[in-house]
Amino acid sequence: MASRMQVIRNSPVYDVVIIGSGAGGGTMVDVLTKMGISVALLEAGPMLNPAKDFKEHMWPYQVPHRGAGEDGSYYLGKNPYSFGYFSASFGGWELEGEPYTVAPGNQFRWFRSRVLGGRTNHYGRFSFRFADYDFKPYSRDGLGYDWPITYDEIAPYYDKAEAFIGVTGTKEGIPSAPDGIFQTPPPPRVHERLVQRACAKLKIPCIPNRMAVITKPLNGRPACHYCGQCGRGCVTASNYSSSQVQILPALKTGRVKVFSNAMARELITDSSGKVTAVSYVDKETRTERQVRCRTVVVAGGACETARLLLNSKSSRHSNGLANSSGVVGRYLTDTVGYAMSAAIPALRGLPRHDSDGMGGMHVYMPWWLWNRQKEAGFPRGYHIEIGGGFNLPNVGSFHGTCSRNEGYGSKLKNEIREEYGSYVSLSGRGEMIPNEDSFCEIDPAVVDRWGIPVLRFHFKWTEHELKMQQHMEQTFAEILQTMGGKPVRSNRPAEDKISIGGMIIHELGTVRMGHNPKTSALNNYCQAHDVKNLFVADAAPFVSNPDKNPTLTICAMAWRTAEYMAEEMKKGNV
């Protein structure tokens, strides 16, 4: 292990130190500063300048060398632009000097974003509430674990989060897809209308999507102008990101100080076991510093949060901080993923028109067999996301067409024009049930460039998830065939078709909440059982991983935790 750096201690004592600036950290900053509480925010990456860093309205031909040569690697998902040159992603699957390891015989990918706002700058913005039955999964089928909270307890905070960040949708009365506080959604695109027709024949609901993109002005943010480039970032802040919607406005209050390029190393505790400071590496000066606090909130993402707690050992907390139960790092889950596409003859050769709309689908399919699990043949469920349309072509958009059609000039151009916009893709996003074989731990032999021990991952899909993938495959084929397409299906086993763990970037559950301190790390307010002034505000406390994307629930949970924490601070209990 690398030698420790000289520690420089900052003199101010903040009411709260928040580690991580994503959905959970950003929500905590917003709520706490509005209550008059002083906050120090630690972010492992740099500050964000949307006007400079976002490439929202650039054309592909404006890229140096038009993607050829070394710059072409940006389009192929290599660092520093893991989702392409235009993406608002600042990080990647592999970060120079900051490795992670995977246990032999396992597969796992860990995406980390290093910038103010983290992954909220580029995520899909899908904003689904967990249903009431999602909080009591064990009571439904005897698998996994029940949450220590109910839907009714979190519903008021869903209301607050939706009203503040802005979410589109329609009230449908579907038990598996709870209604919320919605702005008017955009109309379906042409290919989405064809999907809706096919789904109607198959009795699968296909409803307006719930997206954290505003269609009318909200809190000084203008409505979406439908450029369709949400993944590039949004200079008008018309979509939700914690950086623009919560943190940058909070800076104007003077109640929050951002420590950028601050890589948290460990939480420092006193003789009573309470957290008194956070030790971090200043990545610019390569010095180790400490920021003092009365209360700490860890919001680095499920895996990074587990890593920090496990690395925060002391004589009083020999198993890591908040880990007397031994569950920190355990019960790691990701969303089940599978995709299929096909060319749809009805879309071939259509007149070209601007159908960009929002950066993402305008409709989706919520889980429709929620009360007919025996019919499905596996526990829990999945929703279906849709891709296609006449989106702005990017570098690589027509590689498939070029490989299928030799030649150049007018023949190839005409083929591209005919094929453009004719493909529809369907992607499943399903619930993984926690299992004992999926977890992260500290690798005893590897440290990062800062001398901080790294995570080692173990991950396993079970029969439940593999059967779900098979159901997805059959369903997607039926939908695409009903649309007139001819999807190509592989004879490979489900193990080779299902997404690699971590690839959907919905990892959660590593510091789970519960009523019993012997089987959980946090109480029902995401407060550590072992350390009363330690809270967690990301997806680490989640007890299960429903088929709904987790960001909205992270925001709602963080809001609830912030209000509780502020009240406990006022009472002198933390």
Secondary structure as UniProt FT lines:
FT   STRAND          7..19
FT   HELIX           23..34
FT   TURN            35..36
FT   STRAND          39..42
FT   HELIX           50..53
FT   TURN            56..57
FT   HELIX           60..62
FT   HELIX           64..67
FT   HELIX           69..76
FT   TURN            79..80
FT   TURN            82..83
FT   TURN            85..86
FT   STRAND          91..92
FT   TURN            96..97
FT   STRAND          101..102
FT   TURN            104..105
FT   STRAND          112..113
FT   TURN            116..117
FT   HELIX           118..121
FT   HELIX           132..135
FT   HELIX           137..141
FT   HELIX           151..165
FT   TURN            175..176
FT   HELIX           190..202
FT   STRAND          207..208
FT   TURN            219..220
FT   HELIX           230..232
FT   TURN            235..236
FT   HELIX           243..247
FT   HELIX           248..251
FT   TURN            252..254
FT   STRAND          256..259
FT   TURN            260..261
FT   STRAND          262..269
FT   TURN            271..272
FT   STRAND          275..282
FT   TURN            283..286
FT   STRAND          287..298
FT   HELIX           302..311
FT   TURN            318..319
FT   TURN            321..322
FT   TURN            324..325
FT   TURN            328..329
FT   STRAND          336..343
FT   HELIX           345..347
FT   TURN            348..349
FT   STRAND          363..365
FT   TURN            370..371
FT   HELIX           373..376
FT   STRAND          382..388
FT   TURN            395..398
FT   HELIX           399..404
FT   HELIX           410..419
FT   TURN            420..421
FT   STRAND          423..430
FT   TURN            436..437
FT   STRAND          439..447
FT   TURN            449..450
FT   STRAND          453..458
FT   HELIX           463..482
FT   TURN            483..484
FT   HELIX           494..497
FT   TURN            501..504
FT   TURN            510..511
FT   TURN            517..519
FT   TURN            524..525
FT   STRAND          527..528
FT   TURN            532..533
FT   STRAND          534..536
FT   TURN            540..541
FT   HELIX           551..571
//
